[in-house]
Amino acid sequence: MELKHIAKRDSRLSIILKEEMKISTGLMNRLKWQDRIFVNGLPQHTDYPVKTGDLVTVPLDEPEPEYPAEEGPLAVIYEDEHLLAVDKPAGMLIHPSRSRFDGTLANFVVGYYQKTGQKCAFHPVIRLDRDTFGIVLLAKNSHAHALMQQCDLKKTYHALVLGNWEQEKGIIDAPIARKPLPSLLREVSPEGKPCITEFEVLQRHESFTKLQLRPVTGRTHQLRVHCAHMGHPILGDPQYGNGESGFGLESQMLCAKTLEFTHPITGEYLVLESNMEAML
């Protein structure tokens, strides 16, 4: 991929890169030492005086991943030259780990890029637990990823929880902390970090409730911990359900349903929706 910009005013190249092209300081420094910043086709240092009408180009070459590319199921929801949004099924890891080097979303996305002739890399903007399913947003290069870190992402989840949730809508305000090591789980604790979740009942059933959940904060396992804290664990949650919410399910009924944000490069306001749903 190559970023291009025609200068609208005389300025130092570093200013054009930061203010007009929104390139982070870290990426600019890396490109500078690689002689990968060009003005009218010639490599230039960041103190170069750019004139009105000059063409600034920045190639964004991404390193080859250390894990294999694989052809596999990939449900694309949205794609442009900067971003890719896909539906991740339950049970799939986002990224390879020491114990699992293949069969992850990263393997399939890199395989998709190779198949479609795109020299892009795997940069997850948001991550989901292995057993949470639904929309995952990815940046295709480090520049888009850095810009997305500054975006206000509005996430909405759908969840099936055990029992009859009492209120129709409201807020869960309960701090979350990590449990004592070696546990990797979280718990509501006065010593925890502030944590807020908005909720609204979508449907009521005899033994469970369907909720819409909006995490205002972004703590690890936030929605799962908050639902369990309210006495209504997410159905199928193997870690916070206390054995009461299995329903014979193989994974938890938590779906990343929608994602809303302003595209940092095009300025378009996007509302992306998963084709998956939390349902029995």
VOBA-1610 file (N, C-alpha, C; in pm, whole numbers, padded with zeros to 5 digits, always signed):
BEGIN
Met+00084-00120+00000Met+00000+00000+00000Met+00087+00124+00000Glu+00037+00231-00059Glu+00112+00356-00067Glu+00022+00473-00032Leu+00065+00554+00064Leu-00007+00676+00098Leu+00040+00788+00007Lys-00055+00867-00044Lys-00021+00978-00133Lys-00089+01106-00084His-00016+01218-00100His-00072+01347-00060His-00011+01457-00146Ile-00097+01541-00203Ile-00051+01658-00279Ile-00054+01779-00185Ala+00063+01839-00164Ala+00076+01949-00069Ala-00010+02069-00110Lys-00086+02119-00015Lys-00171+02236-00041Lys-00105+02365+00006Arg+00013+02353+00067Arg+00085+02471+00115Arg+00233+02437+00129Asp+00316+02539+00133Asp+00458+02518+00160Asp+00476+02481+00306Ser+00556+02379+00333Ser+00575+02336+00471Ser+00690+02237+00479Arg+00738+02216+00602Arg+00839+02113+00622Arg+00774+01975+00607Leu+00850+01881+00553Leu+00796+01749+00525Leu+00740+01682+00650Ser+00807+01695+00764Ser+00759+01632+00888Ser+00621+01683+00927Ile+00594+01810+00902Ile+00463+01867+00934Ile+00355+01810+00843Ile+00388+01798+00714Ile+00294+01738+00619Ile+00261+01595+00661Leu+00363+01519+00701Leu+00343+01380+00740Leu+00254+01368+00863Lys+00278+01452+00963Lys+00203+01444+01088Lys+00063+01505+01077Glu+00054+01627+01027Glu-00071+01700+01032Glu-00164+01668+00916Glu-00109+01650+00797Glu-00193+01626+00681Glu-00216+01478+00654Met-00111+01397+00672Met-00122+01255+00641Met-00148+01170+00765Lys-00148+01234+00885Lys-00181+01168+01012Lys-00089+01050+01044Ile+00036+01058+01005Ile+00132+00952+01032Ile+00191+00972+01172Ser+00193+00865+01251Ser+00243+00875+01387Ser+00393+00902+01389Thr+00441+00956+01501Thr+00583+00987+01514Thr+00667+00860+01503Gly+00619+00750+01565Gly+00694+00626+01559Gly+00708+00573+01418Leu+00599+00573+01342Leu+00604+00525+01204Leu+00689+00618+01118Met+00678+00750+01139Met+00757+00845+01061Met+00906+00822+01084Asn+00946+00801+01209Asn+01087+00778+01239Asn+01137+00649+01175Arg+01053+00546+01177Arg+01092+00419+01116Arg+01109+00434+00965Leu+01016+00504+00902Leu+01025+00526+00758Leu+01144+00613+00722Lys+01174+00710+00808Lys+01285+00801+00782Lys+01418+00726+00773Trp+01440+00637+00867Trp+01567+00563+00867Trp+01573+00459+00757Gln+01460+00427+00698Gln+01458+00332+00587Gln+01456+00402+00451Asp+01465+00537+00453Asp+01456+00615+00328Asp+01330+00580+00251Arg+01216+00574+00322Arg+01090+00534+00260Arg+00990+00649+00253Ile+01040+00773+00254Ile+00953+00890+00239Ile+00997+00964+00113Phe+00903+00984+00019Phe+00938+01039-00112Phe+00861+01168-00140Val+00930+01262-00204Val+00867+01384-00255Val+00896+01389-00404Asn+00789+01389-00482Asn+00801+01386-00629Asn+00890+01271-00676Gly+00877+01158-00609Gly+00948+01038-00651Gly+01088+01021-00597Leu+01138+01119-00521Leu+01274+01111-00468Leu+01272+01101-00316Pro+01356+01015-00256Pro+01360+01003-00110Pro+01412+01133-00047Gln+01345+01175+00060Gln+01383+01300+00125Gln+01381+01282+00277His+01460+01365+00347His+01459+01367+00493His+01338+01447+00541Thr+01304+01429+00668Thr+01182+01491+00720Thr+01191+01643+00733Asp+01312+01700+00722Asp+01324+01846+00727Asp+01318+01909+00588Tyr+01288+01828+00487Tyr+01284+01877+00349Tyr+01172+01981+00333Pro+01200+02095+00264Pro+01096+02196+00243Pro+01002+02158+00128Val+00881+02119+00162Val+00782+02080+00061Val+00715+02205+00006Lys+00698+02210-00128Lys+00631+02322-00194Lys+00488+02284-00231Thr+00403+02385-00242Thr+00265+02362-00282Thr+00262+02288-00416Gly+00183+02180-00420Gly+00173+02100-00542Gly+00265+01981-00546Asp+00362+01973-00454Asp+00451+01857-00449Asp+00372+01732-00409Leu+00414+01618-00464Leu+00350+01491-00431Leu+00433+01415-00329Val+00374+01391-00213Val+00441+01315-00107Val+00385+01173-00109Thr+00472+01075-00117Thr+00429+00936-00117Thr+00504+00858-00009Val+00433+00766+00054Val+00491+00683+00161Val+00448+00538+00138Pro+00539+00451+00092Pro+00505+00309+00079Pro+00496+00245+00218Leu+00394+00164+00237Leu+00375+00096+00365Leu+00392-00055+00344Asp+00516-00100+00348Asp+00544-00242+00333Asp+00534-00310+00469Glu+00459-00417+00475Glu+00439-00489+00600Glu+00527-00614+00603Pro+00586-00647+00716Pro+00671-00766+00726Pro+00590-00894+00711Glu+00654-00999+00663Glu+00589-01129+00651Glu+00562-01186+00791Pro+00443-01243+00814Pro+00414-01300+00947Pro+00497-01425+00974Glu+00515-01456+01100Glu+00592-01573+01139Glu+00506-01699+01140Tyr+00375-01684+01121Tyr+00284-01798+01120Tyr+00234-01822+00976Pro+00186-01942+00946Pro+00148-01974+00807Pro+00016-01912+00765Ala+00008-01878+00637Ala-00119-01835+00578Ala-00201-01960+00546Glu-00332-01951+00572Glu-00419-02066+00547Glu-00546-02021+00475Glu-00593-02107+00386Glu-00725-02086+00328Glu-00827-02147+00423Gly-00930-02072+00454Gly-01030-02122+00548Gly-01151-02032+00548Pro-01247-02062+00634Pro-01371-01983+00639Pro-01344-01840+00685Leu-01389-01745+00605Leu-01373-01604+00641Leu-01494-01527+00591Ala-01579-01485+00683Ala-01701-01413+00647Ala-01674-01263+00653Val-01654-01200+00538Val-01622-01058+00530Val-01749-00975+00542Ile-01749-00881+00635Ile-01862-00790+00655Ile-01839-00658+00583Tyr-01715-00608+00591Tyr-01680-00479+00532Tyr-01534-00481+00493Glu-01502-00413+00383Glu-01362-00403+00343Glu-01339-00279+00258Asp-01230-00209+00285Asp-01179-00105+00196Asp-01027-00118+00195Glu-00957-00022+00141Glu-00811-00036+00130Glu-00739-00021+00264His-00812+00022+00367His-00750+00044+00497His-00795-00056+00605Leu-00923-00100+00597Leu-00983-00179+00704Leu-01050-00305+00650Leu-01060-00404+00736Leu-01133-00527+00706Leu-01211-00567+00830Ala-01340-00596+00814Ala-01422-00645+00924Ala-01477-00781+00887Val-01464-00876+00979Val-01508-01014+00954Val-01586-01065+01074Asp-01663-01170+01050Asp-01731-01241+01159Asp-01643-01356+01206Lys-01610-01357+01335Lys-01533-01467+01393Lys-01627-01565+01460Pro-01615-01694+01427Pro-01700-01793+01494Pro-01652-01821+01636Ala-01739-01875+01717Ala-01701-01917+01852Ala-01599-02029+01844Gly-01508-02031+01940Gly-01406-02135+01945Gly-01280-02105+01869Met-01275-01994+01798Met-01157-01959+01717Met-01073-01854+01789Leu-00943-01878+01798Leu-00851-01780+01853Leu-00829-01667+01754Ile-00804-01549+01806Ile-00774-01434+01720Ile-00636-01449+01657His-00537-01489+01738His-00397-01487+01695His-00328-01615+01740Pro-00230-01665+01664Pro-00157-01785+01706Pro-00091-01766+01843Ser-00078-01877+01915Ser-00015-01875+02046Ser+00090-01986+02051Arg+00152-02001+02165Arg+00252-02107+02180Arg+00191-02246+02160Ser+00066-02260+02202Ser+00002-02391+02194Ser-00076-02413+02064Arg-00102-02304+01990Arg-00181-02316+01866Arg-00122-02223+01761Phe-00064-02282+01655Phe+00006-02204+01554Phe-00074-02189+01425Asp-00184-02263+01414Asp-00265-02256+01293Asp-00412-02259+01329Gly-00498-02241+01227Gly-00641-02246+01251Gly-00699-02125+01323Thr-00622-02018+01332Thr-00669-01897+01399Thr-00719-01796+01296Leu-00785-01692+01344Leu-00834-01588+01254Leu-00719-01524+01177Ala-00605-01504+01244Ala-00490-01443+01177Ala-00443-01528+01059Asn-00438-01659+01076Asn-00397-01747+00966Asn-00488-01731+00845Phe-00619-01727+00870Phe-00715-01719+00761Phe-00716-01582+00695Val-00696-01476+00774Val-00693-01341+00716Val-00570-01324+00628Val-00453-01369+00676Val-00332-01360+00594Val-00349-01443+00466Gly-00412-01559+00477Gly-00440-01639+00358Gly-00531-01566+00262Tyr-00630-01495+00314Tyr-00721-01416+00230Tyr-00647-01304+00159Tyr-00558-01236+00232Tyr-00480-01129+00170Tyr-00395-01183+00056Gln-00332-01297+00078Gln-00248-01356-00028Gln-00333-01396-00148Lys-00448-01455-00123Lys-00535-01500-00231Lys-00587-01385-00314Thr-00611-01270-00250Thr-00664-01153-00321Thr-00554-01055-00364Gly-00428-01094-00347Gly-00317-01011-00394Gly-00296-00884-00315Gln-00326-00886-00185Gln-00309-00766-00103Gln-00187-00783-00012Lys-00097-00687-00017Lys+00022-00690+00068Lys-00010-00620+00200Cys-00091-00687+00280Cys-00138-00631+00406Cys-00095-00720+00522Ala-00109-00668+00641Ala-00073-00743+00762Ala-00194-00754+00854Phe-00179-00835+00957Phe-00288-00860+01051Phe-00273-00767+01171His-00358-00665+01179His-00355-00568+01288His-00494-00559+01351Pro-00526-00642+01452Pro-00659-00636+01513Pro-00681-00505+01589Val-00790-00438+01558Val-00827-00315+01628Val-00900-00350+01758Ile-00983-00453+01753Ile-01048-00505+01872Ile-01027-00656+01875Arg-01027-00712+01995Arg-01007-00856+02011Arg-01127-00916+02085Leu-01156-01039+02053Leu-01262-01112+02121Leu-01204-01235+02189Asp-01264-01275+02300Asp-01228-01402+02363Asp-01249-01514+02262Arg-01183-01626+02285Arg-01195-01739+02194Arg-01341-01779+02172Asp-01420-01781+02279Asp-01557-01831+02268Asp-01660-01721+02245Thr-01618-01596+02236Thr-01708-01488+02196Thr-01705-01481+02044Phe-01821-01465+01983Phe-01828-01464+01837Phe-01883-01330+01788Gly-01869-01307+01656Gly-01920-01184+01599Gly-01812-01100+01534Ile-01836-00970+01526Ile-01757-00881+01442Ile-01619-00852+01503Val-01517-00863+01419Val-01380-00827+01454Val-01331-00729+01348Leu-01279-00617+01392Leu-01227-00514+01301Leu-01076-00521+01296Leu-01022-00518+01174Leu-00878-00528+01152Leu-00830-00412+01067Ala-00711-00362+01097Ala-00645-00264+01011Ala-00549-00338+00918Lys-00535-00289+00797Lys-00452-00359+00698Lys-00306-00319+00704Asn-00275-00212+00776Asn-00136-00170+00789Asn-00119-00095+00920Ser+00005-00071+00958Ser+00034-00009+01088Ser-00015+00136+01094His-00020+00205+00981His-00070+00343+00980His-00218+00347+01015Ala-00299+00265+00947Ala-00442+00261+00977Ala-00467+00213+01119His-00384+00120+01165His-00400+00069+01302His-00376+00179+01405Ala-00272+00259+01384Ala-00242+00369+01477Ala-00356+00470+01480Leu-00415+00501+01363Leu-00526+00595+01358Leu-00649+00539+01428Met-00673+00409+01412Met-00791+00348+01474Met-00781+00346+01626Gln-00658+00346+01680Gln-00642+00348+01826Gln-00693+00478+01886Gln-00707+00582+01803Gln-00755+00711+01851Gln-00905+00730+01828Cys-00969+00632+01763Cys-01111+00644+01731Cys-01199+00610+01851Asp-01315+00672+01854Asp-01417+00640+01954Asp-01501+00526+01898Leu-01475+00405+01942Leu-01547+00287+01895Leu-01666+00259+01985Lys-01785+00253+01928Lys-01905+00221+02003Lys-01941+00075+01973Lys-01927-00011+02074Lys-01950-00154+02056Lys-02080-00195+02122Thr-02154-00279+02052Thr-02277-00334+02107Thr-02271-00486+02100Tyr-02304-00552+02210Tyr-02305-00698+02217Tyr-02446-00747+02246His-02476-00866+02197His-02598-00935+02237His-02558-01057+02319Ala-02631-01082+02426Ala-02597-01194+02514Ala-02724-01260+02566Leu-02716-01392+02584Leu-02820-01466+02654Leu-02770-01495+02794Val-02847-01453+02894Val-02804-01472+03033Val-02906-01557+03108Leu-02858-01623+03209Leu-02941-01713+03288Leu-03045-01636+03368Gly-03169-01686+03367Gly-03274-01631+03453Gly-03342-01507+03396Asn-03425-01447+03479Asn-03504-01329+03442Asn-03437-01203+03493Trp-03375-01128+03403Trp-03306-01002+03439Trp-03411-00902+03486Glu-03391-00844+03604Glu-03497-00767+03668Glu-03530-00636+03595Gln-03431-00549+03572Gln-03457-00417+03514Gln-03464-00423+03362Glu-03538-00330+03303Glu-03547-00324+03157Glu-03420-00264+03096Lys-03367-00162+03162Lys-03243-00100+03115Lys-03174-00032+03232Gly-03044-00009+03216Gly-02971+00056+03324Gly-02822+00046+03305Ile-02749+00067+03415Ile-02603+00070+03411Ile-02547-00019+03522Ile-02446-00099+03488Ile-02371-00173+03588Ile-02241-00097+03611Asp-02222-00050+03733Asp-02100+00025+03769Asp-02030-00052+03879Ala-01935-00138+03839Ala-01868-00225+03936Ala-01723-00244+03894Pro-01628-00202+03978Pro-01486-00213+03941Pro-01441-00358+03927Ile-01349-00381+03836Ile-01301-00517+03809Ile-01151-00524+03832Ala-01109-00631+03899Ala-00968-00655+03924Ala-00933-00798+03882Arg-00805-00822+03864Arg-00759-00956+03833Arg-00758-01039+03961Lys-00798-01165+03950Lys-00791-01255+04065Lys-00645-01283+04099Pro-00617-01324+04222Pro-00478-01353+04259Pro-00415-01458+04167Leu-00289-01438+04134Leu-00216-01534+04050Leu-00214-01670+04119Pro-00214-01780+04044Pro-00188-01786+03899Pro-00313-01772+03812Ser-00428-01740+03869Ser-00551-01729+03791Ser-00540-01617+03688Leu-00601-01638+03571Leu-00608-01536+03467Leu-00746-01470+03463Leu-00832-01510+03555Leu-00969-01458+03555Leu-00978-01325+03629Arg-01096-01261+03614Arg-01122-01133+03680Arg-01239-01146+03777Glu-01254-01044+03862Glu-01363-01042+03959Glu-01396-00897+03994Val-01520-00877+04037Val-01558-00745+04089Val-01491-00727+04224Ser-01422-00614+04241Ser-01346-00589+04363Ser-01333-00439+04386Pro-01343-00395+04512Pro-01324-00252+04542Pro-01187-00202+04499Glu-01088-00292+04491Glu-00953-00252+04449Glu-00937-00251+04298Gly-01043-00285+04226Gly-01034-00294+04080Gly-01039-00159+04011Lys-01025-00163+03879Lys-01034-00043+03796Lys-01180-00012+03766Pro-01214+00117+03752Pro-01353+00153+03721Pro-01403+00080+03597Cys-01528+00036+03603Cys-01582-00046+03495Cys-01732-00022+03483Ile-01777+00016+03363Ile-01918+00050+03344Ile-01973-00021+03220Thr-02090-00080+03235Thr-02160-00146+03125Thr-02305-00097+03121Glu-02352-00057+03004Glu-02493-00023+02985Glu-02567-00148+02937Phe-02689-00170+02987Phe-02765-00288+02946Phe-02909-00251+02913Glu-02970-00334+02829Glu-03112-00320+02795Glu-03166-00458+02759Val-03281-00491+02812Val-03344-00620+02782Val-03403-00616+02642Leu-03369-00717+02561Leu-03425-00730+02426Leu-03541-00829+02422Gln-03525-00942+02490Gln-03629-01045+02492Gln-03624-01118+02626Arg-03741-01163+02670Arg-03749-01244+02791Arg-03803-01382+02757His-03739-01484+02810His-03783-01622+02790His-03804-01686+02927Glu-03850-01807+02928Glu-03886-01872+03054Glu-03766-01887+03148Ser-03651-01923+03093Ser-03536-01951+03179Ser-03414-01864+03148Phe-03425-01776+03051Phe-03312-01688+03019Phe-03362-01557+02960Thr-03269-01459+02954Thr-03301-01326+02903Thr-03199-01288+02797Lys-03247-01224+02691Lys-03157-01173+02588Lys-03132-01025+02615Leu-03003-00989+02627Leu-02965-00852+02660Leu-02888-00786+02546Gln-02899-00655+02541Gln-02806-00573+02464Gln-02709-00509+02563Leu-02581-00524+02539Leu-02478-00474+02631Leu-02386-00378+02558Arg-02360-00264+02621Arg-02266-00166+02566Arg-02156-00139+02669Pro-02034-00187+02645Pro-01925-00159+02740Pro-01876-00016+02725Val-01893+00062+02831Val-01843+00200+02830Val-01692+00200+02851Thr-01646+00111+02939Thr-01503+00089+02958Thr-01465-00039+02884Gly-01337-00071+02882Gly-01293-00187+02805Gly-01205-00281+02884Arg-01253-00332+02996Arg-01175-00423+03078Arg-01183-00567+03026Thr-01080-00643+03053Thr-01078-00784+03015Thr-01194-00859+03082His-01271-00936+03000His-01383-01017+03048His-01494-00932+03110Gln-01499-00804+03076Gln-01592-00712+03144Gln-01737-00759+03141Leu-01789-00790+03024Leu-01931-00825+03014Leu-01962-00955+03087Arg-01872-01051+03075Arg-01892-01180+03141Arg-01890-01164+03293Val-01796-01085+03344Val-01786-01064+03488Val-01905-00985+03539His-01946-00881+03467His-02057-00798+03513His-02188-00877+03516Cys-02212-00959+03413Cys-02336-01038+03412Cys-02337-01138+03527Ala-02224-01205+03549Ala-02216-01300+03660Ala-02234-01228+03794His-02178-01108+03806His-02190-01029+03928His-02335-00993+03957Met-02414-00973+03853Met-02556-00940+03870Met-02642-01063+03899Gly-02576-01181+03904Gly-02650-01304+03931Gly-02709-01369+03809His-02668-01322+03690His-02720-01376+03565His-02604-01403+03469Pro-02527-01510+03493Pro-02413-01538+03405Pro-02456-01565+03262Ile-02366-01539+03168Ile-02393-01564+03027Ile-02403-01715+03003Leu-02504-01756+02929Leu-02525-01898+02904Leu-02403-01959+02836Gly-02360-02071+02886Gly-02247-02142+02826Gly-02111-02090+02867Asp-02106-01991+02955Asp-01976-01937+02997Asp-01907-02040+03087Pro-01793-02096+03042Pro-01730-02204+03119Pro-01654-02155+03242Gln-01628-02026+03249Gln-01542-01974+03357Gln-01617-01893+03461Tyr-01721-01820+03420Tyr-01793-01735+03514Tyr-01937-01783+03538Gly-01971-01900+03480Gly-02108-01949+03493Gly-02131-02035+03615Asn-02025-02075+03684Asn-02036-02156+03806Asn-02112-02286+03784Gly-02109-02337+03661Gly-02174-02463+03630Gly-02325-02456+03621Glu-02383-02336+03633Glu-02529-02323+03634Glu-02585-02284+03498Ser-02500-02237+03408Ser-02552-02177+03285Ser-02511-02254+03161Gly-02489-02384+03174Gly-02440-02460+03060Gly-02540-02476+02948Phe-02663-02519+02980Phe-02768-02542+02881Phe-02720-02638+02772Gly-02614-02716+02800Gly-02562-02807+02700Gly-02491-02738+02586Leu-02452-02612+02603Leu-02390-02534+02497Leu-02240-02560+02491Glu-02183-02552+02371Glu-02040-02572+02354Glu-01961-02443+02373Ser-02028-02329+02366Ser-01961-02200+02386Ser-02059-02101+02444Gln-02007-01989+02491Gln-02090-01888+02557Gln-02172-01809+02455Met-02290-01768+02496Met-02380-01694+02408Met-02356-01544+02418Leu-02242-01503+02367Leu-02204-01361+02368Leu-02157-01325+02228Cys-02229-01234+02162Cys-02203-01197+02024Cys-02167-01048+02014Ala-02052-01018+01952Ala-02016-00880+01920Ala-02100-00839+01799Lys-02209-00767+01823Lys-02312-00748+01721Lys-02288-00629+01630Thr-02261-00511+01685Thr-02241-00393+01600Thr-02119-00313+01645Leu-02067-00237+01550Leu-01952-00151+01575Leu-01974-00020+01499Glu-01965+00092+01570Glu-01987+00223+01510Glu-01864+00311+01533Phe-01820+00381+01428Phe-01704+00469+01440Phe-01694+00556+01315Thr-01618+00663+01328Thr-01587+00748+01214Thr-01456+00701+01152His-01461+00669+01023His-01341+00620+00955His-01232+00727+00963Pro-01115+00694+01019Pro-01012+00797+01042Pro-00949+00852+00915Ile-00968+00787+00802Ile-00907+00833+00678Ile-01010+00895+00583Thr-01125+00831+00567Thr-01226+00883+00476Thr-01322+00980+00544Gly-01332+00974+00678Gly-01425+01060+00750Gly-01569+01010+00750Glu-01594+00894+00687Glu-01729+00839+00680Glu-01767+00774+00814Tyr-01893+00796+00856Tyr-01939+00730+00978Tyr-01993+00593+00940Leu-01937+00489+00999Leu-01971+00353+00964Leu-02045+00285+01078Val-02146+00208+01042Val-02217+00120+01136Val-02208-00020+01078Leu-02124-00104+01138Leu-02103-00239+01089Leu-02179-00336+01179Glu-02243-00435+01118Glu-02327-00529+01193Glu-02290-00672+01159Ser-02277-00752+01262Ser-02249-00894+01244Ser-02370-00966+01187Asn-02343-01070+01108Asn-02451-01156+01058Asn-02480-01271+01154Met-02408-01275+01266Met-02426-01379+01366Met-02519-01326+01476Glu-02569-01418+01558Glu-02662-01376+01662Glu-02654-01472+01781Ala-02674-01418+01900Ala-02682-01499+02021Ala-02823-01558+02029Met-02835-01688+02010Met-02966-01750+02010Met-02954-01899+02037Leu-03061-01956+02089Leu-03066-02100+02115Leu-03145-02169+02003
//
